[in-house]
């Protein structure tokens, strides 16, 4: 008997207002753009990442996430900077 696929991992879900622009510099982070925002794969938080994403990446890393979702329909989080664009 086949088993159903299991979803593994966690995702940090944030508003796109936490990005400095509609097309931000993600550096070497692997991302996929979609109509409402971006999905970014986690990478070890390092100083060579763009400054705007460093605290977000560290929080996701410390929370054992595998992805970060930036979606225009999500709420802002008080822990992170908010950008007007």
N, C-alpha and C positions, 0 to 999 in steps of 0.2 A: 504494500500500500504506500502510495506517495504521501509525503508530508507537505504541508503548505510552506511556502517560503517564509522565512523569518526576517523581520527588519531588525538590523543591529545598528547600534550607534545612536548618537544624540545630535541634535541640531540646535544651534543658537539662532533664534528667529528675531530679527530686528527690522525696524523701519528703514527705508532708504534715506530718511532724513539724517541718518548717522553716516552717510557718505558725503564727501565734500562737493560732489557734483553728480550729474546724471550719468557720467561716464568717467568714473574716478580711476586713478592710477592704482592698480592692485600689485604692481611690481611683478614678482615671479610667481605669485599665487595663482593656482589654476582656478578659473571661474567660468561659469556659463551665464550668459545674459539671456533673460527672457522678458516678456512684455512688461511684467510688473517689477522687475528688479534683477538681482543676481543671486547665484549660488556660488559660494567660495569653499574650496576644500581646505581643510586645516593644514597648517604647516607649523613647525616649531616656531614659537614667537621669538624673533630675533631683531636686533637693532637695524638690520638692513631692509626691513619691511617699511613700506610707506608709513609715516608717523600717524596718520589718521586711523589706521587699522591696528596698530600695535596693541592698544588696550583691549580692543574687541577680540583680537586673536588670543591674547593672554587669557582672557576670561573664558573663551571657548576651550582653549587647551586645558586650563585648570578644571573645567567642568566635564572633561572627557568627551567633548563633542567631536564629531567627524566632519561636520559641515556648518557653514554660517549662511543663513538665508537673509537677504536684504529684500524686503517686499514693501511696495508703496502703500499697501493696505494695512500694514501692521503698526502698532503703537511704538512711540519712542520709549527708550529706557533712560531713567535719570542718571545712570552711571556713565553714560557715554555722551560725547559732544554731539550737538545737533547743528546742522548746516542749513542755511537758507539759500536755495537756488531755484 
